[in-house]
Amino acid sequence: MKLHDKTAVITGAGSGIGRALARGFAKEGACVTIADINSDQAESVAREIEGAGGNAVAIHADVSKKQDVRQLVEKTVERWGKIDVLVNNAAIVGAPPLNCLDIREETWERTLAVNLTGVLLCSQCAARKMIQQNTGGKIINISSISGQVYIGAAPNYHVSKAGIIMLTKAMAVEFAQYSIQVNAIGPGLIETPSTKPLLEIPGNREYATNTVPGKRIGRPYDIVGPALFLASRESDFVTGQTIFVDGGFLYFNPTVPVESYS
């Protein structure tokens, strides 16, 4: 089991990619903290994992709030005794209108607070615990193809995901002396509850499918394998990298526009 005797905190783990990661990590032996702003969803995922014989605990957390983040890490250490892996997955898109001319300041600020500042706050707090433990650790940041190319929707989201890629590089350099590896995963279009409204716009599913060489939209489980690699000892000499899990989208047609939420 790749993560036997390891503990992992996964933010935004109440649904979508985060839920898949939590289940996948638990299956590989990790004790998992399910962190989410939606307590009911977090509890549901924890019950799923425990029902399958795994170890999980649900903790409510708004990653944009320093006090919530501090409590998240402290409660994790109280429950499991340590923290080995942090997956920064929590993210939002924001409310329409989502274009550079009309986007509301509060939408811009909230998106960056959750998607980017949340990554910094969680990483700072978790890294300090890892340093105290003197056992090294792994930090995995979930970015997006939207951090690499602009596909015509939600500049606030694109900017936050691009920021994650650079923050990953910065933390990788700074945390290397503590044997903490920091990497990112950039998913392509993955079918989750948050992307459902986008895919339900007439013609979008077919159009999006045709932008991927493999002619399919990603599934949450497609992110689990790369994340397990980055969370395990197998990636001890890998840091500062972003692995794009997009079915080849970026190398096939990187400038195809997608219908906006707005």
C-alpha positions as CSV (number, residue, x, y, z in Angstrom):
1,M,0.0,0.0,0.0
2,K,1.6,3.3,-1.2
3,L,0.5,5.3,1.8
4,H,0.6,2.8,4.7
5,D,1.1,4.6,8.0
6,K,0.7,8.0,6.4
7,T,-1.8,10.7,7.2
8,A,-3.2,13.1,4.7
9,V,-5.3,16.3,4.8
10,I,-7.4,16.9,1.7
11,T,-9.2,20.2,1.3
12,G,-12.4,20.5,-0.6
13,A,-12.8,16.7,-0.2
14,G,-16.5,16.7,0.2
15,S,-17.2,16.1,-3.5
16,G,-15.6,15.8,-7.0
17,I,-11.9,15.5,-7.3
18,G,-11.4,15.9,-3.5
19,R,-13.7,13.0,-2.8
20,A,-12.0,10.8,-5.3
21,L,-8.6,11.6,-3.8
22,A,-9.8,10.9,-0.3
23,R,-11.2,7.5,-1.2
24,G,-8.1,6.7,-3.2
25,F,-5.7,7.7,-0.5
26,A,-7.6,5.7,2.1
27,K,-7.6,2.7,-0.1
28,E,-3.8,2.9,-0.2
29,G,-3.6,2.9,3.6
30,A,-3.7,6.6,4.6
31,C,-5.6,8.0,7.5
32,V,-7.4,10.9,5.8
33,T,-8.8,14.2,7.1
34,I,-11.8,15.2,4.9
35,A,-11.7,19.0,5.0
36,D,-14.6,21.0,3.5
37,I,-16.7,24.1,4.0
38,N,-19.8,21.8,3.6
39,S,-19.8,19.7,6.7
40,D,-22.6,17.4,5.6
41,Q,-20.6,16.4,2.4
42,A,-17.4,16.0,4.4
43,E,-19.2,13.7,6.9
44,S,-20.7,11.7,4.0
45,V,-17.3,11.0,2.5
46,A,-15.8,10.1,5.9
47,R,-18.6,7.5,6.4
48,E,-18.0,6.1,2.9
49,I,-14.3,5.6,3.7
50,E,-14.9,4.1,7.1
51,G,-17.7,1.8,5.7
52,A,-15.1,0.5,3.3
53,G,-12.7,-0.3,6.1
54,G,-10.6,2.9,5.9
55,N,-9.7,5.6,8.4
56,A,-11.2,9.1,8.0
57,V,-12.3,12.1,9.9
58,A,-14.4,15.1,8.7
59,I,-13.5,18.6,9.7
60,H,-15.2,21.8,8.7
61,A,-12.9,24.4,7.3
62,D,-12.9,27.6,5.2
63,V,-9.4,27.6,3.8
64,S,-9.5,31.3,3.3
65,K,-9.7,31.8,7.1
66,K,-6.4,31.5,9.0
67,Q,-8.2,30.3,12.2
68,D,-10.0,27.6,10.4
69,V,-6.8,26.4,8.8
70,R,-4.9,26.4,12.1
71,Q,-7.7,24.3,13.7
72,L,-7.8,22.0,10.7
73,V,-4.1,21.1,11.1
74,E,-4.2,20.9,14.9
75,K,-7.3,18.6,14.9
76,T,-5.6,16.4,12.3
77,V,-2.5,16.0,14.5
78,E,-4.7,15.4,17.5
79,R,-6.5,12.7,15.7
80,W,-3.7,11.0,13.7
81,G,-0.6,12.1,15.7
82,K,1.1,13.7,12.7
83,I,0.6,15.1,9.2
84,D,2.5,13.7,6.2
85,V,0.6,14.9,3.2
86,L,-1.4,18.0,2.3
87,V,-3.6,18.2,-0.8
88,N,-4.7,21.7,-1.5
89,N,-7.8,21.0,-3.6
90,A,-10.5,23.5,-2.3
91,A,-11.6,25.9,-5.1
92,I,-14.5,28.0,-6.3
93,V,-15.3,29.5,-9.7
94,G,-17.2,32.6,-8.5
95,A,-20.5,34.2,-9.4
96,P,-21.3,35.8,-12.9
97,P,-20.6,38.0,-14.6
98,L,-17.2,36.4,-15.2
99,N,-15.3,38.6,-17.7
100,C,-12.6,41.1,-17.3
101,L,-14.8,44.2,-17.9
102,D,-17.7,43.3,-15.7
103,I,-16.4,41.0,-13.0
104,R,-17.3,42.2,-9.5
105,E,-14.5,43.0,-7.1
106,E,-16.0,40.8,-4.4
107,T,-16.1,37.8,-6.8
108,W,-12.4,38.4,-7.7
109,E,-11.3,38.7,-4.1
110,R,-13.3,35.7,-2.9
111,T,-11.9,33.5,-5.7
112,L,-8.3,34.5,-5.0
113,A,-8.9,34.1,-1.2
114,V,-10.1,30.5,-1.5
115,N,-8.1,29.3,-4.5
116,L,-4.8,30.9,-3.9
117,T,-4.5,32.4,-0.5
118,G,-6.1,29.2,0.9
119,V,-3.2,27.2,-0.7
120,L,-0.7,29.5,1.0
121,L,-2.4,29.4,4.4
122,C,-2.8,25.6,4.5
123,S,0.7,25.0,3.2
124,Q,2.3,27.3,5.8
125,C,0.5,25.7,8.7
126,A,1.0,22.1,7.5
127,A,4.7,22.7,6.6
128,R,5.4,24.1,10.1
129,K,4.1,20.9,11.6
130,M,6.1,18.8,9.1
131,I,9.2,20.7,10.1
132,Q,8.5,20.2,13.8
133,Q,8.1,16.4,13.1
134,N,11.4,16.4,11.2
135,T,10.0,13.6,9.0
136,G,9.6,15.5,5.7
137,G,6.3,15.6,3.9
138,K,4.4,16.1,0.7
139,I,2.3,19.1,-0.5
140,I,0.2,18.7,-3.6
141,N,-1.6,21.7,-5.1
142,I,-4.5,21.2,-7.5
143,S,-4.1,23.8,-10.2
144,S,-5.7,23.5,-13.7
145,I,-5.1,23.7,-17.4
146,S,-6.8,27.1,-16.8
147,G,-3.5,28.1,-15.1
148,Q,-1.7,27.5,-18.3
149,V,-3.9,28.8,-21.1
150,Y,-6.9,31.1,-21.2
151,I,-10.0,29.2,-22.5
152,G,-12.4,32.1,-22.5
153,A,-14.2,32.1,-19.2
154,A,-13.7,33.3,-15.6
155,P,-10.4,35.3,-15.5
156,N,-10.5,35.2,-11.7
157,Y,-10.3,31.4,-11.8
158,H,-7.5,31.4,-14.4
159,V,-5.4,33.9,-12.4
160,S,-5.8,31.9,-9.2
161,K,-4.8,28.6,-10.9
162,A,-1.8,30.3,-12.6
163,G,-0.8,31.7,-9.2
164,I,-0.8,28.2,-7.8
165,I,1.8,27.0,-10.3
166,M,4.2,29.7,-9.4
167,L,3.5,29.3,-5.7
168,T,4.3,25.6,-6.0
169,K,7.7,26.5,-7.5
170,A,8.4,29.0,-4.7
171,M,7.5,26.6,-1.9
172,A,9.4,23.7,-3.5
173,V,12.6,25.7,-3.5
174,E,12.1,27.0,0.1
175,F,10.9,23.8,1.7
176,A,13.4,21.5,0.0
177,Q,15.8,21.9,3.0
178,Y,13.2,20.3,5.2
179,S,12.7,17.3,2.8
180,I,9.2,18.6,1.9
181,Q,8.4,18.1,-1.7
182,V,5.8,20.5,-3.3
183,N,4.2,19.7,-6.6
184,A,1.0,20.5,-8.5
185,I,-1.5,18.7,-10.6
186,G,-3.3,20.6,-13.5
187,P,-6.5,18.7,-14.3
188,G,-8.2,19.3,-17.7
189,L,-12.0,19.3,-17.8
190,I,-13.1,16.8,-15.2
191,E,-16.8,15.9,-14.8
192,T,-17.7,16.9,-11.3
193,P,-20.7,18.7,-9.6
194,S,-18.9,22.0,-10.1
195,T,-18.5,21.5,-13.9
196,K,-22.0,20.1,-14.4
197,P,-23.5,23.5,-15.2
198,L,-20.9,24.1,-17.9
199,L,-21.4,20.7,-19.5
200,E,-25.2,21.1,-19.5
201,I,-25.0,24.2,-21.8
202,P,-26.2,22.8,-25.2
203,G,-23.3,21.7,-27.3
204,N,-20.7,22.2,-24.7
205,R,-20.2,18.5,-23.8
206,E,-19.6,17.5,-27.4
207,Y,-17.4,20.6,-28.1
208,A,-15.3,19.9,-25.0
209,T,-14.9,16.2,-25.9
210,N,-13.7,17.1,-29.3
211,T,-10.9,19.3,-27.9
212,V,-9.2,16.2,-26.2
213,P,-7.3,13.7,-28.4
214,G,-8.8,10.8,-26.5
215,K,-12.3,12.1,-27.2
216,R,-13.5,11.9,-23.6
217,I,-14.0,14.2,-20.6
218,G,-11.9,13.4,-17.5
219,R,-13.2,11.6,-14.4
220,P,-12.3,12.5,-10.8
221,Y,-10.5,9.1,-10.5
222,D,-8.1,10.2,-13.3
223,I,-6.4,12.5,-10.8
224,V,-5.9,9.8,-8.1
225,G,-3.0,8.0,-9.7
226,P,-0.8,11.1,-10.2
227,A,-1.7,12.3,-6.7
228,L,-0.7,9.0,-5.2
229,F,2.6,9.1,-7.0
230,L,3.3,12.6,-5.6
231,A,2.2,11.7,-2.1
232,S,4.4,8.6,-2.0
233,R,8.1,7.9,-1.5
234,E,8.3,7.2,-5.2
235,S,8.4,11.0,-5.8
236,D,11.0,11.9,-3.3
237,F,13.2,13.5,-5.9
238,V,10.4,15.3,-7.7
239,T,9.5,18.8,-6.6
240,G,8.3,22.1,-8.1
241,Q,6.6,20.3,-11.0
242,T,3.1,20.6,-12.4
243,I,1.7,17.5,-13.9
244,F,-1.1,18.2,-16.4
245,V,-3.8,15.5,-16.4
246,D,-5.8,16.6,-19.4
247,G,-5.9,13.8,-21.9
248,G,-3.5,15.8,-24.1
249,F,-5.7,19.0,-24.4
250,L,-2.8,21.4,-24.0
251,Y,-0.8,19.8,-26.8
252,F,-3.7,19.3,-29.1
253,N,-5.5,22.6,-29.4
254,P,-4.5,25.0,-26.5
255,T,-6.5,28.0,-27.6
256,V,-10.0,26.5,-28.1
257,P,-12.6,28.8,-26.3
258,V,-15.2,27.2,-24.0
259,E,-18.7,28.7,-23.4
260,S,-18.6,31.0,-20.4
261,Y,-20.8,30.5,-17.3
262,S,-21.9,34.1,-17.8
